Amino acid sequence: MKRNIEKKQINFSACMRLVSLTLMLVLIAPVMINAQAGKTNFAGDWTLNAEKSTQPQGGQAVVEV
């Protein structure tokens, strides 16, 4: 009788672990997918902050458009 109770406790524990993992995935997955959905908008006015910027050494910087 003790063995059956121990086996049921192990099965219940494994089942609860599976249910909680599934629940976490169901709640977290849509948030992660939505966070990666759009592209970042870099439009606007840009200014150079010379104090925080470093210039390349040895010539001109190459700017590709």
C-alpha positions as CSV (number, residue, x, y, z in Angstrom):
1,M,0.0,0.0,0.0
2,K,2.9,2.4,0.8
3,R,4.4,1.9,-2.6
4,N,1.2,2.8,-4.4
5,I,1.0,6.0,-2.4
6,E,4.6,6.9,-3.1
7,K,4.2,6.2,-6.8
8,K,1.1,8.4,-6.9
9,Q,2.9,11.2,-5.2
10,I,5.7,11.0,-7.7
11,N,3.3,11.0,-10.6
12,F,1.3,13.9,-9.1
13,S,4.5,15.8,-8.6
14,A,5.6,15.2,-12.2
15,C,2.2,16.1,-13.5
16,M,2.2,19.4,-11.5
17,R,5.6,20.2,-12.8
18,L,4.4,19.7,-16.4
19,V,1.3,21.8,-15.8
20,S,3.2,24.7,-14.2
21,L,5.8,24.6,-17.1
22,T,3.0,24.7,-19.7
23,L,1.2,27.5,-17.9
24,M,4.4,29.6,-17.8
25,L,5.0,29.1,-21.5
26,V,1.4,30.0,-22.3
27,L,1.7,33.2,-20.3
28,I,5.2,34.2,-21.3
29,A,5.4,33.3,-25.0
30,P,2.9,35.9,-26.3
31,V,4.7,38.7,-24.5
32,M,8.1,37.6,-26.0
33,I,6.6,37.3,-29.5
34,N,4.9,40.7,-29.3
35,A,8.1,42.3,-28.0
36,Q,9.9,41.3,-31.2
37,A,7.1,42.1,-33.6
38,G,7.9,45.6,-34.8
39,K,11.0,47.3,-36.2
40,T,12.7,50.1,-34.2
41,N,12.1,53.6,-35.5
42,F,15.3,55.6,-35.7
43,A,13.8,58.6,-37.4
44,G,14.4,62.0,-35.9
45,D,17.1,64.6,-35.3
46,W,20.5,63.2,-34.5
47,T,23.3,65.2,-32.9
48,L,26.9,64.3,-32.2
49,N,27.9,64.3,-28.6
50,A,31.7,64.8,-28.9
51,E,32.4,64.0,-25.3
52,K,30.8,60.6,-25.5
53,S,32.0,59.7,-29.0
54,T,35.3,58.4,-30.2
55,Q,36.7,59.2,-33.6
56,P,38.4,56.5,-35.7
57,Q,42.1,56.6,-35.9
58,G,44.1,56.7,-39.2
59,G,42.0,58.6,-41.6
60,Q,38.4,59.4,-42.5
61,A,35.5,57.5,-41.3
62,V,33.6,55.6,-44.0
63,V,29.9,56.3,-43.9
64,E,27.6,54.0,-45.9
65,V,24.1,55.0,-46.7
